[in-house]
Amino acid sequence: MFAQSALGSMYKYGVGVDQDYSMSVKWYRKAAEQGYTDAQYEMGLSHVLGLGSLLDFEEAYFWLLLASASGNVDAVELRNEISNVLSMTQMERIRNRAKRWMEEH
């Protein structure tokens, strides 16, 4: 997981490889899906900024919820910021999705 996330960072910043946000998200996603908190935060951030992924506040909120549950302070702050653009219904649906994800992993 750490290595996958590190590779995501390499692509994000162009360290040792050509900068490629799509490849960055690909590697962050692999680590995030395995529960790596830093990669979950990076997935949330990528969806907030639309770098290497679609601009998608719902998907961002999902990944930031997961990272927040593991104590990532940056994820908590960003999650709180984007909650202002989501409806209560959207946030509840995403919370339920995150809960199911955590139960399965």
C-alpha positions in Angstrom: 0.0 0.0 0.0 2.7 2.5 0.9 4.6 1.7 -2.3 1.5 2.2 -4.4 0.8 5.5 -2.6 4.4 6.6 -3.1 4.2 5.8 -6.8 1.0 8.0 -6.9 3.0 10.8 -5.3 5.8 10.4 -7.8 3.3 10.8 -10.7 1.6 13.7 -9.0 4.7 15.7 -8.6 6.7 14.3 -11.5 9.5 12.8 -9.4 11.5 10.3 -11.4 8.6 10.1 -13.9 6.7 12.4 -16.2 4.0 14.2 -14.2 0.7 12.5 -14.9 -2.3 13.1 -12.7 -4.2 10.2 -14.2 -1.5 7.8 -13.3 -1.2 9.4 -9.9 -4.9 8.7 -9.2 -4.6 5.2 -10.5 -1.9 4.4 -7.9 -3.5 6.3 -5.1 -6.8 4.4 -5.8 -5.0 1.0 -5.5 -3.7 2.0 -2.1 -6.9 3.7 -1.0 -9.0 0.7 -1.8 -6.8 -1.3 0.5 -7.4 1.1 3.4 -4.3 3.3 3.2 -5.4 6.5 4.9 -3.0 8.9 3.1 -4.0 7.6 -0.3 -7.7 8.0 0.7 -7.0 11.6 1.5 -5.2 12.0 -1.9 -8.2 10.5 -3.7 -10.5 13.0 -1.9 -8.2 15.9 -2.8 -8.0 14.8 -6.5 -11.8 14.8 -6.8 -12.0 18.2 -5.1 -9.4 19.7 -7.5 -10.3 17.6 -10.6 -6.7 16.5 -11.0 -6.5 13.1 -12.7 -10.1 12.5 -12.0 -13.4 14.2 -12.5 -14.4 17.1 -10.3 -16.8 15.2 -8.0 -17.6 16.5 -4.5 -19.6 13.4 -3.6 -16.7 11.0 -4.5 -14.4 13.4 -2.7 -16.6 13.3 0.4 -16.6 9.5 0.4 -12.8 9.2 0.4 -12.4 12.0 2.9 -14.9 10.3 5.2 -12.7 7.2 5.1 -9.5 9.0 5.7 -11.2 11.1 8.5 -12.3 7.9 10.3 -8.6 7.0 10.6 -7.7 10.3 12.1 -6.3 12.2 9.1 -6.7 15.8 10.2 -6.3 17.3 6.7 -9.1 15.0 5.5 -11.4 16.2 8.3 -10.8 19.9 7.4 -11.3 19.3 3.7 -14.4 17.1 4.3 -15.9 19.9 6.4 -15.2 22.5 3.7 -16.9 20.5 0.9 -19.9 19.5 3.1 -21.1 23.0 2.4 -21.8 22.2 -1.3 -23.6 18.9 -0.6 -27.1 18.4 0.5 -28.0 16.5 3.6 -29.4 13.7 1.5 -26.2 13.4 -0.5 -24.1 13.3 2.7 -26.3 10.7 4.3 -26.1 8.5 1.2 -22.3 8.8 1.1 -22.1 8.1 4.9 -24.0 4.9 4.3 -21.7 3.9 1.5 -18.6 4.6 3.6 -20.1 2.6 6.5 -20.7 -0.4 4.1 -17.1 0.0 2.8 -15.6 0.0 6.3 -17.7 -3.1 7.2 -16.4 -5.0 4.2 -12.8 -4.0 4.7 
